[in-house]
Amino acid sequence: MAKTATKTARPRAIAKRVAKLNPATTLAAAELKSFGKGDAAHPGFAFTRYWWEGEGSREGITPWVHKKLTPGNDPVFGKAAKAEVLLSDTAPGDYADLAFLLEQFDRKLPPFERHAMIQTKLALPANEPWHVGYERARDFARSHFCARGFAVILVAHVPGVAGLDGYGNHVHCIVPSRPLTINGFGGADHRLCSDKGYAEALAAWKAWGTVDQ
């Protein structure tokens, strides 16, 4: 009579089988890469695009955005002077909550989509209160990005508010790569995350008269 196999598979053998069935488990985590341009040619305006490189898991853009919101370690003075979410007129209101916006974007960005976001850094004039420049940046973000369906995370950094010397006041416009529709995020906009997107954003900011022509 033939003997029936009764040995239990060894843990190492099981691990090898799991790795073969799930190749992604052996991949290194994807890295958020960036490419910026604009500061040298146009003082006061910088444009950076971000994408995922690698096939492994992604930690999402949430940690990166949180670093912009809290650039310092001090619990009081280490925070941005002001931050808010701007939406298009057709975007669902739930996305005005930053935590919800980031969670939805990170959770629902398809694995095949590399584009993550873009960021513009807008310097504020030293001859006016920072809140005046902030409102100008806000109007720019609404007219250029929100009008095209994008959500914008607006973050103001004002060194003086944190008790630091020097000026350097500026506003970040952080724009996730997928515009918002009435049903939530749509497909990634590759034009936004390109040299054409940079040129269009620069031209729009120039129209506000704060960048050298």
N, C-alpha and C positions, 0 to 999 in steps of 0.2 A: 504494500500500500504506500502511495506517495506521501511524503511528509508535507505538512502545511507550514508555510513560512509564518513564524510567530514573532520574529525580531522587530522591534520598533526602530523606525528610521532615526539615525543620529541627527542631533541638532545642526551640525555643520552641513550635512547633506540636504536637510530641509531648507536651510538658508540659501544654498546654491540653487535649489529649485525655485524658490521665491524670487531670487534675483533674475533668473532666466524668464520667469513669467512676468516680472515687473522691472524692466530695465531702468525705468526712471529712478528707482530707489538707489541706484549706484551712481547717479549723476551728481556732479557738484552743483551747488545752488547757483542760479542765474545771477549775474551782476548788473546793477543799474549803472550804465555808462552814460557819459555826457559829452557834448561838443558845443562849445560856445564861440560866439563871434560878436563883434560890434563895438567893444570898448575903445579900441585903438582908433578906428576910423570915425566913430561918432561918440565923442565923450558924453557921458550921461545916459547912454542907452546900451544895454547888453541883452543878448538873446541866446538862450541855451536850450538845446533839445536833449531829451533823455530817452533811452531805450534799454531793453533787456537783452543781455548777451549771455547765451548759454541755454541748455535744454532743461536744466534742473528746476527745482522749486524756486519761487519768488517770494520775497518777504513783503512785496507791495511797496507803494509810495508813501504809505502812512508814516513810517518812522522818519523818512526824509522830510516830510511836511512838518512834523512835530519839532524837528530840529530848527526849522525856520521860525516856528512860533516861540520856541524857547532857546535862543542862541547862546544864552549864558547859563551858569550853574546856580546863580543866586535865585532863591524862590520868589523874590519880589522884583529885583532889578534885572533878572535874566530873561525877561519876557519881551516880546515884540510890543511896540508902543500901541499898535492897533492891528486888528485882523478881522476879516469878515468874508463871507461867501457871497458872490454875485451870481445871479441866474438870469437866463433869458426869460422873456415873457411867457413862453410856452412850457417851461420846465416844471415838473411837479414840485410843489412846495416842500416836500420832505427833504429834498436835496439841499435846502438852505442850511440844514444842520450839518456841520463839517464832519462830525463822526460818521453820520449816515452816508454822506457823499463819498468819503474815503473808503468805507467798508464795502459799499456797493461797487465802486470802481475796482478795488483790489480783488474782490471775490469773483467778479464777472468779466474781467479782462481775459479773452480767449488765449489759450496757450500758444496758438500760432501767431498772435499779434505781438510784435516787438515794441512798437511805439508806446511810451508811457505818458509823457507830458512835455510841455515846454515851459520856460520861465523867462519873463522879461524883467530886467532890473532897471528901474527908472530913478535917476538921481534927482533930488529935489533942490531947487535954487536956494542959495544961502541967504538971499536978501528978502526972504519972506517967511512967515511962520510955517512950520512943517505941515500943519493941517490944511493950509491953502494948497500946497503942492499935492498933498494926499488926495484932495477932492478932484484935482485936475487928473491925477492918475486914475482915479475911480471912474471919472467920466470917459477917459480914454478906453479903459477896460470894458465898460458897458457898450460903448459905441463900436468897438472893433471886435471884441471876442464874444460878448454876450449876444450881440445882434446876429451873430452867426451860429448861435445855439450852444455855445460853450459855457460851462461853469468856470468861474474865476475865483481862486483863493487869493485874496489881497492881503499882503502883510507889510506893515510899515516898521522899519528899523530906524530909530532915532537915538543915537548915542547919548545925547544930553539927558534924555529921560532916564537912562540907566546910570547917570552920574559919571559918564566918560568924557574926556576932553576931545576936542576936535569936532568937526561937522559931519560930513559923510551921510547925511540923512538920505534915505532912499526907500522905494516901495517895490516889492516883488509882486508880479502878477503870475501866479502859478495856474496853468491851464491844462487839465487832463486831456488826453488825446482824443477822447470820444465825446462828441457833442451830446447834449441831452434832448430827448424828444418827449412827447407827452407820455410815452411808455417807458421812460428811463433812458439809459445809455444806448446810443446807436453805434455804428461802426467807426473805427478809428479814422481820423482825418489825416491822411498822409501829407496833404499840402501844408497843413498847419505845422507839421514836424519836418520841415524842409527849408532849403534856402529861399524858396518862394514865400514861405510863411514868415521867415525873417524879414525879407524885403517889404512885404506888405505891412507887417507890424511897425517897422521902422518908418515907413512912409506915413502911416497913420499917426504915429507919435510926433513926427515932424510937423504935422498939421496943427499941433497944439503950440508950436512956437518955442519949444524948450530944448531942441537939439540943433546943433550946428548944421546948416544946409550944405 
